[in-house]
Amino acid sequence: MRLLIPLLLLTAFHLPAQEAPPALTEYQGRVIARTMHWKGAEWLMRRVREAEEGPSQMREQLNVKPGMVVCDMGCGNGYHTLPLAEMVGEKGKVYAVDVQPEMIEMLKQNIESKGLKNIVPINSLYHDPKLPPNTCDMILLVDVYHEFSHPVQMLAGMRAALKPDGQLVLVEFRAEDDSVPIKPEHKMTKAQINKEMNANGFKLVREYDGLPWQHLMFFGKAEQGAAKAALTPSK
């Protein structure tokens, strides 16, 4: 079975020591995958993606409402950003965040072609999402968290950006399923996802198991002092 991760990869970007801590290659026993290069952006828009991943089904499960403020973290060229902007409507807002300026430029072109006015592109850093605090109802990460070279700093930044009842939503290829044709370092188990989220102040509040290849897991802020508590997954 063919491998669906592009061969074009970008090694973790290292900012000067005074600006960011060193990039990690492993976290919580997991090998961190390298970031997909912007030259592989066409793969994100491939026609077979709907059949392979069920993105429309995934977005339906998000329960996004008009007027919400949503972040598409690791937005790339806007595959999810554009439909999310339509879902939140004119009174809502979508923060579209990506670390590669080339992706942001492609996103801006797609925004202009659609005439959308409620998207705020953000060229983030590898250790800082650059999101305003206490603003987001939801932060969506589709096949991107496993590539974070600074997961602790990024999770802290996103946690600060969430409203008190906001949710962090992870979509990750299932490592428990050998039939999912993705490289191992680009897949995660539920146990590993929960382990890392719990260690950084998040608790599982909902999950959906109906996508073809991916986990869909919703996390809220854990109570103060309970960041590392063991949690029983809800259905």
C-alpha positions, 0 to 999 in steps of 0.5 A: 500500500502506498505511503501518503505522507509527502517526501518533502520534509522540513527539519525542525527550525531552531531559533536563537537560544535566547528566543526559544528553548532547543527543539525536541526530537522526542517527547513523552516516549514518542519520536517527534515527526519532522514538519511537512515542507510547504512545497508539499502543500498540494498534497493537502488539497488532493482530491482523494482526501475526502474518501481517505480521511472524511474531513467533511464528517470531521468538521460536522462533528466539531459542532461549530456554530455561527459567531464562534472564534475558532483557530485552525492550528497548522492551517497550511494553505487553508484546506480546513480554514476556508470551510471553518470560516463559512461555518462561523459566519460573518460574526465569527472569526478564524485564526489561521496559524502556520509556522511557514510563511510560504503556507501563509502566503498561499492561504492569503491567496485562497482567502482572497479568491473566496472573498472571505473577511473573517480569517486572521492569518498568523505566522507563528513561531515553533514555540509560540502560536502567537494567539491572543489570550482567552479568545478561542472557543476551539483550537483545531489541530489536524495531523499537526500536533505530532510535528511540534518540536516544542510541544510543551510551549505550544500547548501552554500557548494554546491553553492560554488562548482558550476561553475557560470552556474552550476546547482543544481538538486533536485529529491524529492518524491511528497508530493502533491500526496497521492498515492506516498507510502513514509513517509511524512517526506521523501516527499516535495512539489514544493512550499517547495523546491522553498522556501528553494532554494530561501532562499539559493541563488538558482533560479528555471530554469527548471523542469520535471514532467514526473517521476512516483513519484518524482519532478525533479527540476533544480536550478541555482545560483540566482543573488546577493541580489536576493536569496529570490526573488519569482520566477515563476516556468518554464516548 
